[in-house]
Every structure is written in C-alpha cells, then in structure tokens.
Amino acid sequence: MLKLGWFKHPIEKVPVAQQPTGFSSMPGLLPIQTTAELLLPHNHLLFQIEELAGLAKDPFKCFYLMAIQQFARFVQQLPASEVHHHAGPGGMLLHTLEVCVIALKVRRSYLLSETGGAEEISAKQDLWTYAVFLAALCHDLAKVAVDQSVTLFDQNHQQRTWDPWNQFMDEQGQWYVTEFVPNRHYRLHEKATPLLINKVIPSQGMRWLTSDQSIFARWLATVSGDLENANALGQIVSSADSQSVATNLGADTSRMPAVKTIPLHEKMLTALRHLLTEGTLPLNRNGAAGWIQGEYCWLVSKRTVDAVREHLTREGHTGIPTQNSRLFDIWQEHAVLIPCGDKAIWTASVAGEGWCNELTLIKIPLTKIWSNPERRPEPFAGNISVSDIKPSAVDDTADVKPDDSQSDSALILPSENMDSDSMEIDSVGMTHLSVITENGNDEYPGVQHDANLDEQSSNPVKSAKEPTDPVDGFFAWLQNGIRQGTIKTNQPKARVHVVKEGVALMTPGIFQDYALFQEGDLSNWSVIQKKVLKKNWHVRGEKGLNVVKYQVSGASKSTTVNAILFEDHSIVFGAGLAPASNPHLQKVP
C-alpha cells in the first residue's frame, strides 16, 4: 500500500500581495501563487497520479511531483483555451492533471515495448510509464507561451510582458492578466513544446527519459504533434486529452453523471467557435467556410454543420442529430442564427477579387460567436449579395449516415460559377515520377511513382449521398479515403502530402486514382482535374501556372514532381486535423 501522507502536511501560509489600488476593476487580474496554493485544490488528482505511477515515496517526489510542481509554477492559473474546453482561470493546470491521470490509467492496458520481448517489457515498464506521464504533462505546455500574451505587474504596479522562454512569472511580477494572441498559428504550440521542457522536467527526469533513445523518440514525437511516429504513446495521450476535453464540455453525460448537462445548441456553438478560432473553418477568402460582413458571419451551411457534428462526435458527445435540418432547427429555435423568412438557409452570392460563388449560407450574429469585439476577425473585403432564389433543402438538410466509428461529412465547397473552360492545364498529364524505385522507395519517403496505381486504387467506401457537383464528389472521395486510410498521406507511395505552403496533391496520380475509382478507366483523369482547377481554390505558381513543382530530396537522389497546391487544409482534410508537413518536399522557386 502506498503511503500518501506527504500530501496531508498543512500548507504554509504565504502572504498574498495586496492588489494594487485601482486594479480591482481590471478584468481577469490574478495573483501569482505558490505551487502549494496552486495544487491544493487538485490533491485528489495528485493522489491518483501517485497510485498509478507505482513508485516508492522518494522516487515519486523526485521524478513526478517535482515536474508537477514546476508545471504549476509555470502555467499558474492560465486557461487551456480561449473559447473551448477549460477556458476559465486554472483551466490549463486542471486539464493537464486530468490528462495525466487518464493517460496513466489507459497505459495499464498497454504492453509498451519496442521489441515485444517479455524481459524488455518488464525492464522498461517504469520508464514507459514515466514517458506517458511526461508526455501528458507537457502536451499543451507551450500553449501559454505562443497562444497567449501575459502582462505582469510588479509590486510597484509597473507592467511588463511575460517572457516565458527565460523566466517564470513569479520571477517577474506579482499579478497578471492574459489575452489570447489573435490570428495565432494553428498547432504552433506542438512544435514549441520541446523548447520549454527544461522549465518543467527535472534534470534527473531528463536523464531517465533519454536513457532509451527509442522511448525518447516516441516521447518527442508525441509532444511535437507527430502522431504518425508517436505510435502507442501518442495514442494514449491523445485519448486521454480527448476524454478530459469531453468531460469538461459535457460529453456523454449518460456515462458521466457528475458532468453538468450542457444544451446541444451551446455545445454546437462552442464547437463552432473552436473551429473558427483554430482556422479549421477558414474565413474571408475564396474557398473559405465563411465571411464576415457588418454585424454577421455568413457560413457555408452544410460544410459548417458537418464540421460541427464531426468535431462533437470526435470529442465523445452522443445524441447528435444525423439530419442537418435538425441541427439548423436547433440553432434557429435558440435564436443562434438569423432565419431567411421561416427557413434557416439563405442563398447569396459571395464575390471577391476575381471570383464569385453562389452559395447556401447560414447567418449568425457576430456577438453569438465573438462576445469581445476586439477578438473578431477583420471584415470581408468583398461583397455578399442575398439572392431572391429560395434555397433548396435537398443538399443542406441531407441525412448523414450514422457511423459509430466516424462521421461521414463530405466537404461541400462553393458552386462552380466561373467560366474558365480555356484555363491552361500546364501539360499536367505529361510528367510522371520516374526516379523512385518500386521496392518501397527509401530514397524518397512519402512520394509515390504515379505509375503504381494498385496501392491506392482500392475503392474507398462511397458516402451515403453522392454529391451532384463532380468536384464535390472528388473531394468527398478524397476525404473519405484519408479518414479510412485507403488514401495515404506523407508516406511512401502517397498521393497527398502536407507541405509548409499547404496541401499538395500529386498530379496526375491522384486524379488517375479517382478516374479509376469512378469509371474503372484512367483515360478521363484530366476531365476531373480541369473541373477542380476551374474552381480556382488552388495556389498558382510564381508564373501563374496551375501546377507547382516540388523538389523531393532523399539520401542520395532528388527529383522534381508536379502538384496541385491548396493553402486551405480543410479543402482536403475537412474538419479533421492535417498531419505535420513532409520535410522531404520543398517548393521549387
């Protein structure tokens, strides 16, 4: 039986600095606290972490408790997100400790090993457990550094901006307020986390963690967001993170009776705020999901509710209606959206510089999404004109086939409205990848020879309702294939690669695959490619060409490949998260 008495010692009373005169009315002003004060409300979580760690008292203090204390000192009472989960004071600390507990529980169902040998499993058991704990502890560490801007006030009421890269808050001030950075880079915190681990992980903990390079590599991949290389360690932390988020947002209350019930319209609105804030639903450009004009946000109707449903389902919420019409009704019933007459859907023309699309939209007041006017995006520079045409309910209220394992949400993109039959195709069909070997290609990881069609021509399951627009059909096929794993990303023989400029579709290979899927014949691949290019959602090369060239670098060889580049990840990945960029592909100037 573990002895947990060290948690029961009375906390020494530390005098709290008197709040500066005139500061009492400052919204969000918080005092910097000691680690004892910060952790006192979370003793129940600390007890569980000690039990799950399975170490004696002194090693636990040395490796686990010291890291927890340093983490609490670093994040203080900062929130975990702006408008999503654990968004209140202390949210980051609570969320992280919850993830640690859940991850250590999930870890018990895994036999973690690089070799699978019984001796290795036994010898490395405690190290794997420690790696799980540290990955959970650090998974959001850099969010407070890159996603938030913290203003500190010292005892003389002088203010300064916190420098998280060099000092803790308690070394620079006595009170603080925070605000989220506008237009922040999505998932930048994952890449920045390794730069801050020395703030949290004690030196003896780093020595233990790095004593096995394979485990350390998995750990680094996990905290950096590289889930493809994180393997089981990444799965454990990702699962724990999702469970903590779901609990905080009131998901699946039938199995968690202590969780407060949150109305569905509020869950949907919270999900929408998150998707817009993180850029999953982009704004104010061609191919975007929405546009800001005046006091309203106009959102592509089906694309928006599909993304909201998929997000809520992924978080663990149940009872989400499978009919889009019902989701629109729920928002209309609770005055979240502005109806068009007695219907939720508007038909409007959205026009920007050089493009114009006729769309079915929902209209939501900005105050429903961004309560703080200073946090709202810039208005759309183009024009939105409401049409007299009544929207068709068929496409925007179509049933979605229920699926216990995933959400079937084909991306519905803007309707074709531009006459560009004469658009140049740049001889896209003339170039194939010819340097890559047939036996897996170690030289050029992540790129497939376009002649090898058998790997990815296996048919992804068709969605329950086929889109009428051929381009919608292509992207629905692409997204379904990516979700189901039949279309690979960033892997040898893959057609889809995430690059630092966006998402690159290897051409003509991806269009040949689709033609083979649709017609059993490659001959018409250029037809669908031309239709995709006519949408003008892609990024052109510096000379205005549709095709962008990429240099693929291997250990001893390199070659140039052709791609269609999309800046907007959601066009290819929908509401799902895109993987990290493939370092082997570099854009050719």
KEMARTOR-225101 format. One record per residue (C-alpha): x, y, z. Coordinates in steps of 0.02 Angstrom, whole numbers, padded with zeros to 5 digits, always signed. Layout:
N
XYZ
...
This chain:
589
+00000+00000+00000
+00069+00169-00047
+00092+00298+00088
+00011+00460+00035
+00036+00557+00196
+00155+00683+00122
+00006+00767+00039
-00077+00796+00208
+00051+00917+00282
-00026+01087+00314
+00020+01216+00184
+00124+01358+00249
+00027+01520+00239
+00111+01633+00114
+00061+01816+00124
-00028+01865-00036
+00024+02031-00107
-00109+02164-00087
-00196+02201-00250
-00140+02366-00323
-00257+02513-00296
-00368+02539-00445
-00335+02364-00511
-00489+02286-00432
-00592+02331-00585
-00466+02259-00708
-00547+02106-00788
-00453+01944-00765
-00319+02009-00646
-00247+01862-00547
-00116+01849-00410
+00039+01743-00440
+00029+01597-00319
+00147+01471-00243
+00145+01292-00306
+00069+01236-00141
-00077+01355-00164
-00100+01307-00346
-00100+01119-00313
-00206+01117-00155
-00373+01105-00248
-00303+00960-00350
-00244+00844-00211
-00366+00710-00266
-00283+00705-00437
-00109+00700-00359
-00161+00550-00254
-00215+00459-00411
-00056+00500-00504
+00049+00430-00361
-00052+00270-00356
-00041+00246-00543
+00145+00285-00552
+00182+00136-00440
+00343+00207-00366
+00401+00225-00188
+00379+00391-00100
+00551+00465-00130
+00567+00419-00316
+00391+00484-00345
+00436+00651-00267
+00597+00659-00367
+00528+00615-00539
+00342+00651-00536
+00298+00778-00402
+00441+00895-00443
+00386+00902-00625
+00205+00935-00574
+00259+01075-00458
+00365+01156-00593
+00222+01142-00717
+00102+01225-00594
+00229+01362-00561
+00247+01392-00748
+00064+01397-00801
-00008+01472-00641
-00197+01495-00668
-00193+01521-00856
-00337+01446-00958
-00316+01299-01076
-00412+01379-01220
-00498+01540-01268
-00675+01481-01305
-00667+01292-01295
-00626+01172-01152
-00558+01226-00981
-00569+01407-01034
-00580+01481-00859
-00444+01527-00732
-00341+01375-00686
-00402+01280-00838
-00230+01232-00903
-00175+01156-00737
-00337+01061-00710
-00343+00996-00889
-00161+00939-00884
-00179+00846-00719
-00337+00762-00784
-00244+00707-00940
-00103+00637-00832
-00224+00533-00729
-00320+00468-00879
-00162+00431-00978
-00087+00331-00835
-00248+00232-00820
-00252+00197-01008
-00067+00149-01002
-00111-00001-00893
-00200-00083-01039
-00044-00070-01149
+00110-00182-01154
+00229-00048-01212
+00386-00113-01294
+00496-00085-01446
+00540-00270-01464
+00392-00360-01386
+00506-00467-01278
+00448-00510-01103
+00613-00460-01024
+00615-00293-01112
+00434-00258-01063
+00474-00292-00881
+00638-00196-00879
+00567-00040-00962
+00395-00039-00882
+00426+00106-00763
+00516+00207-00895
+00371+00188-01017
+00251+00241-00879
+00359+00394-00844
+00362+00436-01030
+00171+00427-01034
+00161+00542-00883
+00284+00670-00953
+00200+00669-01124
+00032+00703-01041
+00107+00837-00930
+00192+00928-01074
+00066+00901-01215
-00001+01080-01203
+00147+01159-01115
+00189+01289-01248
+00009+01349-01269
+00035+01476-01130
+00191+01539-01219
+00136+01550-01401
-00055+01562-01394
-00068+01687-01250
+00009+01855-01208
+00029+01881-01021
+00051+02053-00943
+00135+02055-00772
+00125+02187-00636
+00260+02205-00503
+00243+02272-00326
+00265+02449-00391
+00120+02425-00512
+00238+02429-00661
+00186+02316-00803
+00287+02210-00922
+00256+02068-01043
+00298+01896-00977
+00447+01814-01061
+00405+01628-01040
+00563+01572-01130
+00677+01640-00995
+00585+01657-00829
+00437+01601-00727
+00301+01727-00689
+00347+01735-00505
+00520+01798-00554
+00447+01946-00647
+00290+02004-00557
+00153+01980-00427
-00007+01992-00530
-00050+01954-00709
-00183+01962-00843
-00187+01862-01004
-00261+01878-01177
-00256+01760-01323
-00149+01806-01473
-00259+01848-01623
-00226+01758-01787
-00111+01636-01699
-00027+01494-01792
-00128+01334-01777
-00034+01195-01682
+00122+01302-01663
+00123+01254-01479
+00163+01074-01526
+00323+01124-01615
+00371+01244-01475
+00346+01123-01329
+00521+01043-01336
+00595+01218-01311
+00513+01230-01139
+00532+01056-01066
+00682+01107-00960
+00566+01225-00867
+00464+01078-00807
+00558+00914-00815
+00692+00896-00680
+00869+00853-00733
+00858+00678-00660
+00696+00652-00755
+00777+00702-00919
+00921+00582-00888
+00799+00440-00859
+00689+00485-01008
+00837+00498-01128
+00919+00338-01066
+00824+00243-01201
+00830+00329-01370
+00681+00234-01442
+00568+00285-01299
+00635+00463-01304
+00600+00472-01492
+00419+00416-01463
+00402+00544-01325
+00470+00686-01432
+00354+00638-01574
+00206+00640-01454
+00236+00812-01378
+00279+00882-01550
+00114+00826-01625
+00195+00698-01741
+00068+00561-01705
+00122+00457-01855
+00288+00422-01767
+00224+00429-01589
+00139+00259-01604
+00055+00193-01446
+00123+00333-01337
+00038+00461-01445
-00123+00361-01447
-00128+00354-01258
-00102+00541-01233
-00221+00587-01375
-00356+00476-01300
-00330+00550-01127
-00334+00726-01196
-00497+00692-01286
-00577+00618-01130
-00530+00768-01023
-00597+00887-01155
-00758+00787-01174
-00788+00783-00987
-00764+00970-00971
-00882+01005-01116
-01016+00889-01051
-00998+00746-01175
-01090+00582-01149
-01173+00629-00985
-01260+00459-00979
-01094+00381-00933
-01029+00527-00830
-01174+00578-00717
-01071+00705-00620
-01045+00809-00776
-01162+00957-00792
-01284+00948-00937
-01246+01075-01073
-01383+01110-01201
-01346+01048-01376
-01357+01220-01454
-01221+01281-01334
-01112+01130-01374
-01132+01167-01559
-01090+01350-01533
-00937+01307-01429
-00878+01188-01565
-00907+01322-01698
-00805+01449-01600
-00664+01324-01585
-00666+01277-01769
-00663+01461-01821
-00530+01510-01694
-00415+01368-01744
-00439+01401-01929
-00519+01232-01967
-00661+01333-02041
-00567+01472-02131
-00639+01643-02164
-00642+01784-02291
-00565+01710-02447
-00609+01606-02598
-00647+01428-02544
-00672+01482-02363
-00809+01418-02248
-00873+01590-02202
-00862+01778-02225
-00882+01925-02105
-00990+02070-02163
-01065+02203-02050
-01127+02125-01889
-01147+01950-01959
-01046+01797-02001
-01107+01707-02158
-01060+01522-02155
-01074+01389-02290
-01221+01293-02218
-01184+01109-02246
-00997+01124-02228
-01018+01211-02061
-01139+01091-01978
-01045+00940-02047
-00886+01007-01966
-00976+01045-01803
-01054+00871-01798
-00889+00785-01835
-00800+00888-01702
-00929+00848-01568
-00930+00664-01614
-00740+00656-01605
-00747+00735-01432
-00863+00598-01371
-01031+00686-01374
-01178+00573-01410
-01355+00605-01469
-01301+00724-01607
-01440+00726-01740
-01389+00647-01904
-01500+00764-02004
-01428+00933-02046
-01604+01006-02050
-01623+00963-01865
-01459+01050-01821
-01515+01205-01914
-01683+01198-01823
-01596+01187-01653
-01495+01344-01688
-01649+01432-01756
-01755+01383-01605
-01625+01459-01488
-01600+01617-01592
-01420+01574-01632
-01445+01609-01817
-01546+01737-01914
-01677+01648-02021
-01721+01687-02201
-01909+01703-02179
-01955+01544-02089
-01804+01446-02153
-01628+01438-02084
-01541+01441-02254
-01501+01591-02361
-01446+01593-02543
-01316+01726-02579
-01180+01773-02700
-01007+01795-02621
-00886+01892-02730
-00704+01937-02706
-00566+01996-02819
-00575+01887-02974
-00701+01762-02908
-00887+01745-02870
-00984+01597-02798
-01169+01565-02773
-01189+01479-02603
-01314+01421-02474
-01270+01503-02308
-01323+01524-02129
-01317+01696-02049
-01256+01711-01869
-01233+01875-01771
-01051+01907-01728
-01100+01931-01545
-01151+01748-01536
-00977+01691-01587
-00860+01828-01525
-00927+01917-01371
-00772+02028-01366
-00774+02146-01517
-00585+02159-01512
-00568+01973-01546
-00672+01973-01704
-00588+01941-01872
-00569+02080-01999
-00721+02105-02112
-00727+02028-02285
-00660+02147-02418
-00780+02082-02550
-00968+02083-02566
-01109+01969-02508
-01273+01989-02604
-01429+01897-02546
-01519+01811-02690
-01706+01803-02717
-01688+01619-02759
-01757+01508-02622
-01625+01385-02560
-01650+01203-02598
-01668+01099-02442
-01602+00943-02525
-01415+00972-02513
-01413+01066-02349
-01529+00956-02249
-01474+00790-02319
-01467+00647-02197
-01297+00594-02137
-01274+00408-02121
-01241+00366-01937
-01075+00284-01904
-01012+00232-01734
-00831+00247-01782
-00825+00407-01884
-00927+00550-01950
-00969+00545-02135
-00952+00728-02178
-00909+00758-02359
-00848+00934-02387
-00971+01039-02487
-00874+01178-02569
-00931+01332-02666
-01028+01302-02826
-00943+01319-02992
-00976+01494-03057
-00828+01545-03162
-00813+01521-03348
-00637+01458-03368
-00652+01322-03498
-00496+01392-03578
-00395+01380-03418
-00221+01314-03454
-00184+01141-03386
+00005+01165-03395
+00032+00994-03475
-00007+00915-03308
-00030+00743-03381
+00141+00737-03460
+00250+00714-03306
+00266+00556-03201
+00382+00520-03057
+00514+00412-03137
+00659+00408-03016
+00577+00318-02870
+00610+00133-02853
+00473+00002-02845
+00525-00079-02682
+00457+00046-02557
+00574+00192-02601
+00684+00226-02451
+00768+00362-02552
+00613+00471-02564
+00498+00440-02415
+00320+00494-02441
+00309+00507-02631
+00236+00376-02748
+00279+00337-02928
+00124+00387-03025
+00125+00225-03123
+00097+00121-02967
-00091+00137-02957
-00132-00027-02874
-00085+00032-02698
-00219+00165-02687
-00347+00117-02817
-00438+00006-02692
-00609+00086-02678
-00646+00191-02525
-00823+00167-02466
-00940+00286-02555
-01038+00408-02448
-01222+00377-02425
-01270+00525-02534
-01164+00560-02688
-01131+00747-02717
-01204+00815-02879
-01055+00928-02916
-00911+00821-02987
-00785+00923-02887
-00882+00894-02727
-00880+00710-02771
-00692+00712-02794
-00657+00796-02627
-00786+00686-02538
-00694+00533-02607
-00528+00609-02556
-00582+00649-02378
-00667+00480-02353
-00513+00391-02416
-00398+00489-02299
-00511+00455-02149
-00523+00269-02190
-00336+00253-02226
-00356+00197-02407
-00277+00360-02466
-00110+00383-02381
-00033+00547-02326
+00152+00589-02307
+00201+00408-02334
+00295+00312-02468
+00181+00291-02619
+00063+00427-02557
-00035+00546-02668
-00065+00676-02532
+00073+00772-02443
+00063+00910-02316
+00193+01043-02356
+00232+01206-02269
+00133+01300-02401
-00025+01194-02378
-00075+01025-02452
-00001+00958-02614
-00097+00832-02720
+00019+00734-02833
-00037+00754-03013
-00087+00666-03120
-00085+00519-02998
-00225+00574-02880
-00341+00614-03025
-00299+00449-03110
-00344+00359-02950
-00512+00448-02944
-00548+00412-03127
-00508+00229-03097
-00622+00229-02944
-00765+00313-03036
-00756+00234-03208
-00631+00091-03197
-00529+00181-03329
-00386+00307-03320
-00422+00395-03485
-00534+00533-03416
-00424+00588-03270
-00392+00759-03350
-00579+00798-03350
-00596+00800-03160
-00429+00890-03141
-00490+01027-03257
-00651+01045-03157
-00552+01059-02994
-00439+01192-03069
-00589+01290-03132
-00644+01315-02952
-00487+01420-02929
-00461+01364-02749
-00282+01312-02779
-00123+01414-02764
-00039+01454-02928
+00148+01453-02956
+00250+01612-02970
+00225+01616-03159
+00037+01595-03141
+00038+01410-03186
-00085+01292-03106
+00046+01161-03067
+00175+01190-02931
+00340+01096-02936
+00417+01017-02782
+00593+00951-02756
+00592+00781-02671
+00755+00750-02578
+00815+00580-02522
+00976+00514-02450
+01070+00513-02616
+00947+00567-02751
+00821+00702-02786
+00686+00730-02915
+00554+00857-02961
+00369+00817-02951
+00211+00908-03003
+00072+00951-02881
-00088+01048-02863
-00067+01154-02706
-00207+01204-02587
-00168+01329-02450
-00326+01283-02354
-00302+01115-02265
-00489+01094-02241
-00519+01076-02428
-00426+00910-02421
-00446+00857-02239
-00617+00931-02200
-00640+00957-02013
-00503+00831-01974
-00329+00881-01920
-00192+00881-02051
-00028+00792-02007
+00137+00882-01994
+00220+00936-02156
+00332+00816-02252
+00511+00881-02237
+00565+00788-02394
+00465+00903-02509
+00524+01080-02544
+00439+01200-02663
+00540+01243-02818
+00552+01432-02844
